[in-house]
């Protein structure tokens, strides 16, 4: 079994990593909205920072776009702004599957 914490709250992530065998952090638009980081990409880079999850744990970020071409653009922006190790979460809709094939 693997534990992936579903939050972008930095203190919650630090606490979970300190106490549990966390293998990654995942997020979705509603989770991010609750935390409301001022600089989304900066916040995600901070989560990746070695002091929080580092390179040895996975980081999952969900796109908010709904059209295939916009999903693809958003995925590439996530890779550029955070890093190329991010798992980009794409909703399994017709447009999402179309974007997955392109990605």
C-alpha positions, 0 to 999 in steps of 0.5 A: 500500500502507498500513501499519497496525501491529498492537500497542498497545505504546506504544514499538513504535508510536512506533518504527514511526511514526518509521521507517515510513509508518504510517497507523494502529494496530489491535488485537484482544483477544489483542494487548491482553491481551499488553500488559495496560494497566491502564486500557484506555481511557486507554491507547487515548487515549494512542495517539491522543495527538498525540505518538503517532498523532494525528488523521491516523492511524486507530485500530482497536479490536475489541470483545470482546462476542459478542451483537449488543446487547452489541457495540453497547453496547461500540462506543458505549462505545469512541466515548465513552471514546476518540473518535468517529474510532475504527474499531470492529472487529466480528467477522463472525459472525451476531451481529456482522453484526446489530450492524453493521446496528444501528451 
